[in-house]
């Protein structure tokens, strides 16, 4: 079977299942090791039988609802390819906005500023910050040993020197007396009551440890804010990705802990709350 024939059949099957037809192209590119341009130029080539079998198996997984990123084992974030597994959340474009804001505020700090990414998951935030500003001293923590293994693999693949710490939020860094200029986090922030409006594939495949939090999704922020004074340097910055309706609650909690701080809720391109920035 030719490349173009398999793609046509797969796209039709995906459309019938009300899934994105582009999934077929992603699977083909990954299996053949092609860029999109190479795939187009090779569209009349025959696909090896062993590859066809693998493609059909992966297509079946996609039709069953498994995210294509877990099928292929990778996702692009900030123009870099990151390995992912079901131990970590799939990096999302919205989080690139958080990275942009952190890179902007870092301009006020020395080139070797100390930054920690709390709940690093795949390491996408920490590694991107280090690659974009190589002189930074970047730390990353996660409670999940399995997630840290994925993050460490990504750091090695992308040649990013990161200090990884296993533990609950900032606690291991507090215990070791570390202080930071910038604390950044995209913690679990979905309320358990929101499952009825979530994509089924997210609930079934992505790690609940990295998705959900108690107290209407605010529990992790509340604990982080309590820990901040023990880790954040005077004049430091905290930057959190947040849920679409959590801005005022998190802003109020930060204002209570840091009455003199400058705190802003930043909306994303869709007009929803996305990032809270606090400059102490």
C-alpha positions as CSV (number, residue, x, y, z in Angstrom):
1,X,0.0,0.0,0.0
2,X,1.2,3.5,-0.9
3,X,1.6,6.3,1.7
4,X,-1.2,8.3,0.1
5,X,-3.5,5.3,0.1
6,X,-3.0,4.5,3.8
7,X,-3.5,8.2,4.7
8,X,-6.7,8.5,2.7
9,X,-8.2,5.4,4.4
10,X,-7.0,6.5,7.9
11,X,-8.4,10.0,7.5
12,X,-11.8,8.7,6.4
13,X,-11.9,6.4,9.4
14,X,-10.9,9.2,11.8
15,X,-13.5,11.5,10.3
16,X,-16.2,8.9,10.7
17,X,-15.2,8.6,14.4
18,X,-15.3,12.4,14.7
19,X,-11.5,12.6,15.3
20,X,-9.0,14.9,13.7
21,X,-7.8,13.5,10.4
22,X,-4.4,15.0,10.9
23,X,-3.7,12.2,13.4
24,X,-3.0,9.9,10.5
25,X,-0.2,12.2,9.2
26,X,1.3,12.4,12.7
27,X,1.4,8.7,12.9
28,X,2.9,8.3,9.5
29,X,5.6,10.9,10.1
30,X,6.6,9.3,13.4
31,X,6.8,5.8,12.0
32,X,8.8,6.8,8.9
33,X,10.9,9.4,10.6
34,X,9.8,12.0,8.2
35,X,9.1,15.7,8.3
36,X,5.8,16.8,6.8
37,X,7.6,17.9,3.6
38,X,9.3,14.5,3.3
39,X,6.0,12.8,3.7
40,X,4.4,14.8,0.9
41,X,7.4,14.1,-1.4
42,X,7.2,10.4,-0.5
43,X,3.4,10.1,-0.9
44,X,3.6,7.6,-3.8
45,X,6.1,5.3,-2.1
46,X,5.1,1.8,-0.8
47,X,4.9,1.5,3.0
48,X,6.7,-1.6,4.3
49,X,4.4,-4.3,5.6
50,X,5.8,-4.2,9.1
51,X,5.3,-0.4,9.2
52,X,1.7,-0.9,7.9
53,X,1.0,-3.3,10.8
54,X,2.3,-0.8,13.3
55,X,0.4,2.1,11.8
56,X,-2.9,0.1,11.9
57,X,-2.3,-0.8,15.5
58,X,-1.6,2.8,16.4
59,X,-4.6,4.0,14.5
60,X,-6.8,1.6,16.5
61,X,-5.4,3.1,19.7
62,X,-6.3,6.6,18.5
63,X,-9.8,5.5,17.6
64,X,-10.1,4.1,21.1
65,X,-9.5,7.6,22.4
66,X,-5.8,7.4,23.4
67,X,-4.1,10.8,22.8
68,X,-1.7,10.7,19.8
69,X,1.1,12.1,21.9
70,X,1.1,9.0,24.1
71,X,0.9,6.8,21.0
72,X,3.9,8.5,19.5
73,X,5.6,9.2,22.8
74,X,6.3,12.9,22.0
75,X,4.9,16.4,21.8
76,X,6.3,19.7,20.5
77,X,6.6,22.5,23.0
78,X,8.2,25.8,22.2
79,X,9.5,24.3,19.0
80,X,11.3,21.5,20.8
81,X,10.4,17.8,20.8
82,X,9.7,16.4,24.3
83,X,9.2,12.8,25.2
84,X,6.0,12.1,27.0
85,X,4.4,9.1,28.7
86,X,1.3,8.5,30.7
87,X,3.3,9.5,33.8
88,X,3.2,13.1,32.7
89,X,0.7,15.6,31.3
90,X,0.9,16.4,27.6
91,X,2.5,19.8,27.3
92,X,0.0,22.3,25.9
93,X,0.3,25.5,23.9
94,X,-1.3,27.5,26.7
95,X,1.7,26.8,28.9
96,X,4.0,28.5,26.4
97,X,2.3,31.7,27.4
98,X,3.5,31.1,31.0
99,X,7.0,30.6,29.7
100,X,6.8,33.8,27.7
101,X,5.8,35.8,30.8
102,X,8.6,34.3,32.9
103,X,11.2,35.0,30.2
104,X,10.0,38.6,30.2
105,X,10.2,39.1,34.0
106,X,13.6,37.5,34.0
107,X,15.0,40.5,32.2
108,X,15.1,42.4,35.5
109,X,17.3,39.7,37.1
110,X,21.0,38.8,36.7
111,X,21.8,36.4,33.9
112,X,22.5,33.6,36.4
113,X,19.2,34.0,38.3
114,X,17.9,31.0,40.2
115,X,14.6,29.6,39.0
116,X,12.6,26.6,40.2
117,X,9.8,24.9,38.3
118,X,7.4,23.3,40.8
119,X,5.6,20.2,39.6
120,X,7.8,19.9,36.5
121,X,6.1,16.9,34.9
122,X,7.8,16.4,31.5
123,X,10.2,19.2,32.3
124,X,8.9,21.3,29.5
125,X,8.9,24.6,31.4
126,X,12.2,24.2,33.2
127,X,14.0,22.9,30.1
128,X,12.6,25.6,27.9
129,X,13.7,28.3,30.3
130,X,17.2,26.9,30.4
131,X,17.4,26.6,26.6
132,X,16.1,30.1,26.0
133,X,18.4,31.6,28.7
134,X,21.3,29.2,29.2
135,X,22.9,31.1,32.0
136,X,20.0,30.5,34.3
137,X,20.4,28.2,37.3
138,X,17.3,26.0,37.0
139,X,15.8,23.6,39.5
140,X,12.7,21.4,39.0
141,X,10.7,19.4,41.5
142,X,8.0,16.8,41.2
143,X,6.4,14.4,43.7
144,X,6.3,11.7,41.0
145,X,9.4,9.6,40.5
146,X,8.0,8.4,37.2
147,X,7.5,12.0,36.0
148,X,11.0,13.0,37.0
149,X,12.4,10.1,35.0
150,X,10.7,11.5,31.9
151,X,11.9,15.1,32.7
152,X,15.5,13.9,33.2
153,X,15.4,12.0,29.9
154,X,14.2,15.2,28.1
155,X,16.9,17.3,29.8
156,X,19.5,14.9,28.6
157,X,18.2,14.7,25.1
158,X,17.9,18.5,24.8
159,X,21.2,19.1,26.6
160,X,19.7,21.2,29.4
161,X,21.5,21.3,32.7
162,X,18.7,21.1,35.3
163,X,18.8,20.2,39.0
164,X,15.9,17.8,39.6
165,X,14.5,17.2,43.1
166,X,11.9,14.7,44.1
167,X,9.4,15.8,46.7
168,X,6.1,17.6,47.5
169,X,6.0,21.1,46.0
170,X,8.7,23.3,47.5
171,X,9.2,21.3,50.6
172,X,12.5,19.5,49.6
173,X,14.0,22.8,48.6
174,X,12.9,24.4,51.8
175,X,14.5,21.5,53.7
176,X,17.8,22.1,51.8
177,X,17.7,25.9,52.4
178,X,17.4,26.8,48.7
179,X,16.3,30.3,47.7
180,X,15.1,31.5,44.3
181,X,14.6,34.6,42.3
182,X,11.7,33.1,40.4
183,X,9.2,30.4,41.4
184,X,7.2,29.1,38.5
185,X,4.5,26.4,38.5
186,X,1.7,24.8,36.5
187,X,0.3,22.6,39.3
188,X,-2.8,20.5,39.2
189,X,-5.7,22.9,39.2
190,X,-8.8,21.1,38.0
191,X,-11.7,20.7,40.4
192,X,-13.1,17.2,40.7
193,X,-16.5,18.6,39.9
194,X,-15.3,19.6,36.5
195,X,-14.9,16.1,35.1
196,X,-18.3,16.2,33.4
197,X,-17.1,19.0,31.0
198,X,-13.6,17.5,30.4
199,X,-12.5,15.6,27.3
200,X,-12.9,11.9,28.1
201,X,-9.4,11.1,26.7
202,X,-7.9,13.4,29.3
203,X,-9.7,11.7,32.1
204,X,-8.9,8.2,30.9
205,X,-5.3,8.6,29.9
206,X,-3.6,11.6,31.6
207,X,-2.3,11.2,35.2
208,X,-4.9,12.4,37.7
209,X,-2.1,13.3,40.1
210,X,-1.2,16.1,37.7
211,X,-4.7,17.1,36.9
212,X,-6.9,17.4,39.9
213,X,-6.8,19.3,43.2
214,X,-9.0,19.6,46.2
215,X,-10.9,22.8,47.2
216,X,-12.2,23.6,43.8
217,X,-8.8,23.1,42.3
218,X,-7.1,25.7,44.6
219,X,-5.5,23.4,47.1
220,X,-2.0,23.2,45.5
221,X,-1.8,27.0,45.0
222,X,-2.8,27.5,48.7
223,X,0.0,25.2,49.8
224,X,2.5,26.8,47.4
225,X,1.7,30.3,48.6
226,X,2.2,29.2,52.2
227,X,5.6,27.8,51.3
228,X,6.8,30.8,49.1
229,X,8.2,33.0,51.9
230,X,10.6,30.2,52.8
231,X,12.0,29.9,49.2
232,X,11.4,33.2,47.3
233,X,14.0,35.8,47.6
234,X,13.1,39.4,48.5
235,X,12.2,41.1,45.2
236,X,11.5,37.7,43.6
237,X,8.7,36.7,41.3
238,X,6.1,33.9,41.4
239,X,4.4,32.9,38.2
240,X,1.5,30.3,38.1
241,X,-0.5,28.9,35.3
242,X,-4.2,28.8,36.5
243,X,-7.6,27.7,35.6
244,X,-9.9,29.9,33.5
245,X,-11.9,31.1,36.6
246,X,-9.3,31.0,39.3
247,X,-7.6,34.4,38.9
248,X,-9.2,36.4,41.6
249,X,-9.1,33.6,44.2
250,X,-5.3,33.1,43.7
251,X,-4.7,36.8,43.5
252,X,-6.4,37.3,46.8
253,X,-4.4,34.5,48.4
254,X,-1.1,36.0,47.2
255,X,-2.1,39.5,48.3
256,X,-2.8,38.1,51.8
257,X,0.7,36.6,52.0
258,X,2.4,39.5,50.3
259,X,0.4,42.7,50.9
260,X,2.9,45.0,49.3
261,X,3.4,42.8,46.1
262,X,2.4,43.8,42.6
263,X,0.0,41.0,41.4
264,X,-1.6,40.7,38.0
265,X,-4.0,38.2,36.4
266,X,-3.1,37.7,32.8
267,X,-5.7,36.4,30.3
268,X,-4.9,34.1,27.4
269,X,-5.7,34.7,23.7
270,X,-9.2,33.4,24.4
271,X,-9.9,35.9,27.1
272,X,-9.7,33.4,30.0
273,X,-7.6,33.7,33.1
274,X,-4.3,31.9,32.4
275,X,-1.4,33.3,34.4
276,X,-0.9,35.0,37.8
277,X,2.3,37.0,38.1
278,X,3.5,38.3,41.5
279,X,6.4,40.7,41.8
280,X,7.4,41.1,45.5
